[in-house]
Amino acid sequence: MRNSILFVLLLMVMLACSKPTAEKGTNAYYIQKADSVLALMTLEEKIGQLNLPAAGDITTGQASNSNIAEKIREGKVGGLFNLKSAEKIRDVQRIAVEESRLKIPLIFGMDVIHGYETIFPIPLGIASSWDMELIQKSARIAAIEASADGISWTFSPMTDVSRDPRWGRVSEGNGEDPFLGAAIAKAMITGYQGDDLSLDNTIMACVKHFALYGAPEAGRDYHTVDMSRQRMFNEYFLPYKAAVEAGVGTVMTSFNDIDGIPASANQWLMTEVLRNQWGFDGFVVTDYTAINEMIDHGLGDLQQVSALALKAGVDMDMVGEGFLTTLEKSLEEGKITQKQIDDAARRILVAKFKLGLFEDPYRYANVEKSKQVVFSQEHRNIAREIAAQSFVLLKNDGNVLPLQKKGTIALVGPMADNRENMTGTWSVAANFEKSVSLKDGLEKALGEKARIIHARGANVVEDPELESRVSIFGKPTYRDERPEAVMIQEAVAAARNADVIIAAMGEAAEMSGEASSRTDIELPANQRRLLQALKATGKPIVLVLFTGRPLAIKWEAENIPSILNVWFAGSEAGDAISDVLFGDVNPSGKLPATFPQNVGQVPIYYNQKNTGRPLPEGEWFQKFRSNYLDVSNDPLYPFGFGLSYTEFNYSNLQISSNSLKGDQSLIISIEISNDGKYDGAEVVQLYIRDLVASITRPVKELKAFEKLFLKSGEKKKVEFELKQKDLMFYDQDAKFVWEPGEFEIMVGGNSRDLIKTKIDWN
């Protein structure tokens, strides 16, 4: 042990004395530091840096005997992921820095997607806040907790634009709009990485999935994606590019193909676009076994696809070990070059230097600090605040909400008393039993002021086999085997003895997420039958809707007076929902994705392009126009929509000029008044339309937004500035161009209800 420690110290001294000539803190400085290590490495050790296995089941104190330990000793592992706890990570890191030849530290990653142990709303939910300060704060807290527990790298944010709610991973992204998605990507990366990655409370971010993963055919996960380059650059690429501009440390490849070539072998994507055009200087990691999966794509055997991935610009192989087992042979056969291996290893070493792991391999594993900051009361309080800001009030006829803290409340539905499902999908570090269920939250909020009668009323779905597929990852649905009629009868009896009904319904946590695509996105039929029975009682109903995707809830919208969409709100869900139900917090969330009337409208999104036969505005149907026979073109709830307990009105839209030239700026102002009885927050949204261009352009594009708070009776003016670059786009040749002409300016509280004017910009 003594000799090992001395060797580590000797290596650190040697590295410190290498005296890079580049300015400290620059990428060139870290490259020089990495090269000083690279010069000491064997080919096997270089390839080992490119290998990222899953941690497996490593017990504290038994790391040396784990199945991964020998590979670490041999220098065949660059990092591990999804190993939890400071103690375990210190044990494993000790093997790398005391028992391997060069003592190179490991990087430890985890899917810290929307919080570590303190869980925030799912990404689609937190996107509904439209509040970049809160979103950044959630990532900052996640970084503080994860870093204390040994994690220095997160596989987040996911910035895939998605316009198909059948796709399960829509829950993990920011919705359908590239502009909003880009803003959220920047906020998340800033929260994770801060200004200095070497600090022990920051972690390296990983933007994913590059690229186009959110547009699979038929909404089926991992499926084929096919789109034009013009659409890629103008719409789907924007959030990834914003992440690179924000300094994201790593990029993860997607599973799908682009132009017929899987992302992990796509040199145009990984090198020409990502590195040459956008200037990305971090490292690229595959998604889970993505290299191996290219065999099924039809690109060759493991040696062939591994060589293709390395040549494309992929640096680290997650789990598949194609790099580890085939690159040496490919090098001998001349299928890859030594430089390609060196470049990949160098990028990974640079990341480790930036994280300060060479300076202190244990800096991200502080057992005492972990006990203090992980799932602290302070963090839980902030999570509760953020969750309440993510809820979207979809309907409130007759002002059923907010509820009063008195009388008798019937709480029914399969999501009413299920704390394990409150955190939603991709909450891998959460302690589900510590989450606050809706029933818990209501009981705490009411105390002795009101009576709660609880009845389950329905299972999540009728089919037990289907329910078993979503009752996974430690999130049981607690299926009730009694006959449906008995459960409904019990719920109706509770409702008849109550003043108001809270119906907690929708999806279970794992009905959305990875590999959770659905063709039927309506409320499960058995839950709707329960709602119908409750409606027949004549009692007022509040539908508290749990979901990880936009749902087709046309019947509910037509028949239930009040609908509060709460997504999956995280570990403090029950308290946050209670805060909004009783008016302690006025809901201010706005939809980041369109809700369809039915699944037949999918994909449906606000920034569509026009057709040569558009349906006139306000019309339902015209023959030989672009419409349906059986349903209008309108969404059920449009992008950007969300109600409040108060009433906001827009007026006095003004522009600084209706005729601009060149690089002048346009100032747009509008007045917003709170004419209701409650204080509240409103998200003011600015859209534009390019009326004449060399290529077809969307009917609307979000270009700015601002969330502001107004007291009851207050009026405020909001100003936006548009610059020439805000109106540029990628043309048919994927060149970023400015084309003068006439533009429509639109401002309002959602993408449908807008005040409009026009300008000429030449």
Sequence and secondary structure as in RCSB ss.txt:
>XXXX:A:sequence
MRNSILFVLLLMVMLACSKPTAEKGTNAYYIQKADSVLALMTLEEKIGQLNLPAAGDITTGQASNSNIAEKIREG
KVGGLFNLKSAEKIRDVQRIAVEESRLKIPLIFGMDVIHGYETIFPIPLGIASSWDMELIQKSARIAAIEASADG
ISWTFSPMTDVSRDPRWGRVSEGNGEDPFLGAAIAKAMITGYQGDDLSLDNTIMACVKHFALYGAPEAGRDYHTV
DMSRQRMFNEYFLPYKAAVEAGVGTVMTSFNDIDGIPASANQWLMTEVLRNQWGFDGFVVTDYTAINEMIDHGLG
DLQQVSALALKAGVDMDMVGEGFLTTLEKSLEEGKITQKQIDDAARRILVAKFKLGLFEDPYRYANVEKSKQVVF
SQEHRNIAREIAAQSFVLLKNDGNVLPLQKKGTIALVGPMADNRENMTGTWSVAANFEKSVSLKDGLEKALGEKA
RIIHARGANVVEDPELESRVSIFGKPTYRDERPEAVMIQEAVAAARNADVIIAAMGEAAEMSGEASSRTDIELPA
NQRRLLQALKATGKPIVLVLFTGRPLAIKWEAENIPSILNVWFAGSEAGDAISDVLFGDVNPSGKLPATFPQNVG
QVPIYYNQKNTGRPLPEGEWFQKFRSNYLDVSNDPLYPFGFGLSYTEFNYSNLQISSNSLKGDQSLIISIEISND
GKYDGAEVVQLYIRDLVASITRPVKELKAFEKLFLKSGEKKKVEFELKQKDLMFYDQDAKFVWEPGEFEIMVGGN
SRDLIKTKIDWN
>XXXX:A:secstr
 HHHHHHHHHHHHHHHTT  SS TTSHHHHHHHHHHHHTT  HHHHHHHTEE B  S  TT GGGSTTHHHHHTT
  SEEES   HHHHHHHHHHHHHHSSS    EEEE  SSBSSSB   HHHHHTT  HHHHHHHHHHHHHHHHHBT
  EE   B      TTSGGGGGS  S HHHHHHHHHHHHHHHH S TTSTT  B EEEEETTTT  GGG TT   
   HHHIIIIISHHHHHHHHTT SEEEE SSEETTEEGGG HIIIIIIIIIIT   SEEE STTHHHHHHHHTS 
SHHHHHHHHHHHT  BEESS HHHHHHHHHHHTTSS HHHHHHHHHHHHHHHHHTTTTT TTTTB HHHHHHHTT
 HHHHHHHHHHHHHH EEEEEGGG  S  S SEEEEESTTTT GGGTT SS TT  GGGS  HHHHHHHHHTTSS
EEEEE  S S S HHHHHHHS TT       S HHHHHHHHHHHHHTSSEEEEEEE  GGGSSTT   S  S  H
HHHHHHHHHHTTT  EEEEEE SS    HHHHHH SEEEE     TTHHHHHHHHHTTSS      SS B SSGG
G S  TT B  SS   TT S  TTSS  SSS SS SB TT  B SS EEEEEEEES SEE TT  EEEEEEEEE 
SSS EEEEEEEEEEE S SS  BS EEEEEEEEEE TT EEEEEEEE GGGG EE TTS EE   EEEEEEEESS
SSSEEEEEEEE 
